[in-house]
């Protein structure tokens, strides 16, 4: 399942990043979002969702949220 299908407030483990874009994958890695790391969806928004990764909160768009499998 993807981040868009996740329940708000529950912690999940990132299984994989499904994208062909190496820059996007490197960006997510720099945020601490990679396979095996915990991620929590704080809230769902019209254009994506707010997630908590490690000690940071990030607003990610729908396409990016669909690329992250949990």
N, C-alpha and C positions, 0 to 999 in steps of 0.2 A: 504494500500500500504506500501511498505518497503522503507528503505533509498536508496536502489539501484535504485528505480523508481522516486526518488525525483528530483526536479529541483534544479540546483545549485543556491545558493544565496537566496533562499526562506526559511522563517522560518516556521517550522511545530511543532505540539505538539505531543509528544510521547503518543501513545494510549496504547501500551503494549509491553512487552518483551516476545517473544515466544521461550523459551528455557527450557529444562529439567535440565540443568546444574546450580546448585545452586551457585557454585563458580563464574561462568560467570555473573549471575544475581547480585551477591554481588559486583563484580568488576564494573559493569555498574552503580550500585547504588552509589558506592564510587566516580565515575566520575560526578555524578549528573544527570545521564540518567535514569529516571524512569517515570512512567505514570504521565501525566499532565505537564511535563517540556518541554520548548521550545528547539528545536534542529535545526541547520542550516547545510545543506550540502555545504561546501566550494567548493569542487571539487571532481569529480569522477576519480578514478585511475584504472589501469588495475587489481590490486589485491584487490580493495575495494573503500573506499572513505575517504576524510578528512572532519570531522564534527566539528562544534563549539557547545560546551555545556557550558553554563554559561560563564566564562571568559577564558576557555581553548579550545585549538584545538587538536584534536586527529585523528590519522590515524587508521581506523578500517578495518578489512578484510571483504571479501565478505560474509562469513558465519555469522559473527556478524551483518553486515548490513542487512542481510536477516531476522535476528531474531528480529529486531526493527521495530515495526509497527507504522506508523504515520497516 
